[in-house]
């Protein structure tokens, strides 16, 4: 049995480095959105209205159903919530 180490869980479970990076970005955005909803004490219905989605969609977000969200949708939702997204790109080590 190999004791291979990974920088993130996504690196371990995704088939390609590109897929892992996509999942990392989606995970960060989903976490930020969930934290914003919780910290502002919004109901799912209020969050849905703010984000321009349905309440069941907010429920999926809150339950971490990452496979149901693409990057573009998450960026749009974060922007609608008034969140600022900053990106940094580095050369791989």
ChimeraX attribute file (.defattr): number of C-alpha atoms within 10 A of each C-alpha:
attribute: neighborCount
match mode: 1-to-1
recipient: residues
	/A:1	3
	/A:2	4
	/A:3	5
	/A:4	6
	/A:5	9
	/A:6	10
	/A:7	7
	/A:8	11
	/A:9	12
	/A:10	18
	/A:11	18
	/A:12	14
	/A:13	11
	/A:14	14
	/A:15	10
	/A:16	11
	/A:17	12
	/A:18	11
	/A:19	13
	/A:20	18
	/A:21	15
	/A:22	14
	/A:23	21
	/A:24	16
	/A:25	16
	/A:26	21
	/A:27	19
	/A:28	12
	/A:29	19
	/A:30	24
	/A:31	15
	/A:32	16
	/A:33	24
	/A:34	18
	/A:35	13
	/A:36	17
	/A:37	19
	/A:38	14
	/A:39	9
	/A:40	9
	/A:41	11
	/A:42	13
	/A:43	13
	/A:44	19
	/A:45	15
	/A:46	15
	/A:47	25
	/A:48	19
	/A:49	15
	/A:50	15
	/A:51	21
	/A:52	15
	/A:53	14
	/A:54	14
	/A:55	17
	/A:56	12
	/A:57	18
	/A:58	23
	/A:59	16
	/A:60	14
	/A:61	19
	/A:62	18
	/A:63	11
	/A:64	15
	/A:65	13
	/A:66	14
	/A:67	9
	/A:68	10
	/A:69	17
	/A:70	13
	/A:71	15
	/A:72	10
	/A:73	13
	/A:74	21
	/A:75	19
	/A:76	13
	/A:77	21
	/A:78	20
	/A:79	14
	/A:80	14
	/A:81	17
	/A:82	11
	/A:83	15
	/A:84	9
	/A:85	10
	/A:86	5
	/A:87	5
	/A:88	4
	/A:89	5
	/A:90	5
	/A:91	4
	/A:92	4
	/A:93	3
